[in-house]
Amino acid sequence: MTEPTPEPSPEPEDQNPPQPPPSVDQEAIFKAISGIDVNTIDADIESAFGSRMAQLDEMLAGLDDLVDQIEKNIQNLDQPKPGSPE
C-alpha cells in the first residue's frame, strides 16, 4: 500500500490589509465613506470656539468691573471719615 501524500498547507493569509497608495486623497475617501465633510466639521469647531471666546470676553469684562468696584471700596475705607479724629 502506498502512503498518502499530505496536502500542502494553505498559505497564511496576510495579517496586514493592503494600504492605499499615497497618491490617494484620504479626505475624499473619508468623506465618501462616512458622508461627513471635514470642512463642515472645521467650520463647526470654529463657530463653537468663537462663541466660547465671546463668553470668556464677557466674563473677563465683568471681572474687570468687579475689581474696579473692590478697589474703589478699599480706597473709600482708607479715607478718613469727616468728623472723626485722625
C-alpha positions in Angstrom: 0.0 0.0 0.0 1.2 3.5 -0.7 1.2 6.1 1.8 -1.0 9.1 1.1 1.0 12.3 0.4 0.0 15.1 2.7 -1.7 18.0 1.1 0.2 21.2 1.2 -0.9 23.6 4.0 -2.7 26.7 2.8 -0.6 29.8 2.6 -1.1 32.0 5.7 -3.3 35.0 4.9 -1.7 38.4 5.1 -2.5 39.9 8.5 -2.0 43.4 7.3 -4.6 44.7 4.9 -3.1 46.5 1.9 -2.6 50.2 2.3 -3.9 52.6 -0.4 -1.1 54.3 -2.4 0.0 57.6 -1.1 -1.4 59.5 -4.1 -5.0 58.7 -2.9 -6.8 61.7 -1.3 -7.5 60.4 2.2 -10.0 63.2 2.9 -12.0 62.3 -0.2 -12.1 58.6 0.9 -13.2 59.6 4.4 -16.0 61.9 3.0 -17.2 59.2 0.6 -17.3 56.5 3.2 -18.8 58.5 6.1 -20.7 61.2 4.4 -19.0 63.7 6.7 -17.4 66.8 5.3 -14.2 67.7 7.1 -14.7 71.4 6.1 -18.1 71.4 7.8 -16.5 69.9 11.0 -13.8 72.6 10.9 -16.5 75.3 10.5 -18.5 73.9 13.4 -15.4 73.9 15.6 -14.5 77.5 14.7 -18.1 78.6 15.4 -18.1 76.9 18.8 -14.7 78.3 19.6 -15.8 81.8 18.6 -18.9 81.5 20.8 -16.9 80.4 23.8 -14.3 83.1 23.3 -17.2 85.7 23.3 -18.5 84.3 26.6 -15.0 84.4 28.0 -14.6 88.1 27.0 -17.9 88.9 28.7 -16.8 87.1 31.9 -13.4 88.9 31.9 -15.2 92.3 31.4 -17.4 91.5 34.4 -14.3 90.6 36.4 -12.6 93.8 35.5 -15.7 95.7 36.7 -15.7 93.8 39.9 -12.0 94.5 40.5 -12.6 98.2 39.9 -15.5 98.3 42.4 -13.5 96.5 45.0 -10.6 98.9 44.5 -13.0 101.9 45.0 -14.4 100.4 48.1 -10.9 99.9 49.5 -10.0 103.5 48.7 -13.2 104.7 50.5 -12.2 102.7 53.6 -8.8 104.2 53.6 -10.2 107.8 53.6 -10.8 109.3 57.0 -14.5 109.9 57.7 -15.5 113.5 58.2 -15.7 114.4 61.9 -13.5 111.5 63.0 -10.2 112.1 64.9 -7.1 111.3 62.9 
